[in-house]
Amino acid sequence: MTPTTVQEQQLPLHQVFLNFRGFDGRYSFISHLEAALKTAEINVFIDTKEERGKDLTSLFRRIEESNMALVVFSESYMESEWCLKELAKIKERVDDNKLVAIPIFFKVEPTELENLLNVACQTHGNVHDTHILNKWKEALKCMKSRMGLELKGNRYCDLT
């Protein structure tokens, strides 16, 4: 076996995991981002082929297979318990130095995120466990403190 073959086998199948709220951008920004990554020959995982209604085990496995995650925050991101659970898993991998995470703020300011999470939790009443809520807040704090991109609806983006 050649060294190249061994190295190729060690690379994860999906190198970049896209974490996003489908409602806000699946058929706009996310579809363009996915296409650009694939054009650049970057392996990317997006959940379009995952079966709806399944638990998050398969998505957590995809996060573990990745060496980078792009976390695309949007106005309704915090309304998705699924997104928040993925975010917490991403933070775990970042803390273990097994994943690089880059936040992208899509038509939302980083300073708005915690308030959006609080509103989502009050509105939907789906979070009763303080431990889980604190885990999500810590993951959110971790992502907000990282250098990321702000997309405000125009063509160009700003590094934050």
Buried (B, 14 or more C-beta within 10 A) or exposed (E): EEEEEEEEEEEBEBBBBBBBBBEBBBEEBBEEBBEEBEEEEEBBBBBEEEEEEEEBEEBBEBBBBBBBBBBBBBBBBBBBBBBBBBBBBBBBBBEEEEBBBBBBBBBBEBEBBBEBBBEBBEEEEEBEEEEBBEBBBBBBEBBBEBEBBBBEEEEEBEEB
